[in-house]
Amino acid sequence: MTEKSTKSHNIGLNVTAAQKECIDKNCPFHGTLPVRGHIITGVVASKKMQHSIVVKREYMHLIPKYDRYERRTSMYSAHCPPCLEVAVGDKIRIAECRPLSKTISFVAIEKI
């Protein structure tokens, strides 16, 4: 039997690797999940799922007719590896990855 290495590896982004070790195969630092594409910063809105979180992102959208901005919100479901200890209300950075389920295509990479 071969043992899995718990050593973290570089994911190609300028983020600090998680100090705690985990054996999650969908962890970008200790598993085999590659990250690519969009990087989004938001606030953890919910943590009721197992190993998954809901991240809320607020942004301003211009309405050209009135030359005014309106506040909009987007919710993203993301995988949260056990090595990142997050709570509701934490500011977090998520990165795009391959689809892990029907709604999850992002993974948490850093707690800000």
LINGI-V708404 format. One record per pair of residues at least 4 apart in sequence whose ideal C-beta (glycine too) atoms are under 7 Angstrom apart, sorted by the first residue. I is the first residue (numbers start at 1). J is the second residue. If there is no record, write none. Layout:
[[I,J] [I,J]]
This chain:
[[4,23] [6,21] [6,30] [8,17] [8,18] [8,29] [8,30] [9,29] [11,28] [11,29] [11,35] [11,109] [13,35] [13,95] [13,109] [15,93] [15,109] [15,110] [16,110] [17,29] [18,29] [18,83] [18,84] [20,83] [21,30] [21,83] [22,27] [22,30] [22,81] [22,82] [22,83] [24,30] [24,31] [24,81] [24,82] [25,31] [25,32] [26,31] [26,33] [26,79] [26,81] [26,100] [26,107] [27,31] [27,33] [27,81] [27,83] [28,33] [28,35] [28,107] [28,109] [29,83] [30,83] [33,97] [33,107] [34,97] [35,95] [35,96] [35,97] [35,107] [35,109] [36,96] [37,96] [38,96] [39,93] [39,95] [40,57] [40,76] [40,94] [41,91] [41,93] [42,55] [42,56] [42,57] [42,76] [42,92] [43,55] [43,56] [43,89] [43,91] [44,53] [44,55] [44,86] [44,87] [44,88] [44,89] [44,90] [44,92] [45,54] [45,55] [45,56] [45,75] [45,88] [46,53] [46,54] [46,88] [47,53] [47,86] [47,87] [47,88] [51,79] [51,80] [52,77] [52,78] [52,79] [52,80] [52,104] [53,78] [53,80] [53,86] [53,108] [54,75] [54,77] [55,76] [55,78] [55,92] [55,94] [56,73] [56,75] [57,73] [57,74] [57,76] [58,71] [58,73] [59,72] [60,69] [60,71] [61,69] [61,70] [61,72] [62,69] [63,68] [63,70] [76,94] [76,106] [77,103] [77,104] [78,94] [78,104] [78,106] [78,107] [78,108] [79,100] [79,104] [79,107] [79,108] [80,84] [80,86] [80,108] [81,108] [84,108] [84,111] [86,90] [86,92] [86,108] [86,111] [90,111] [91,112] [92,108] [92,110] [92,111] [92,112] [93,109] [93,110] [93,112] [94,106] [94,107] [94,108] [94,109] [95,106] [95,107] [95,109] [96,105] [96,106] [97,105] [97,106] [97,107] [99,105] [100,104]]
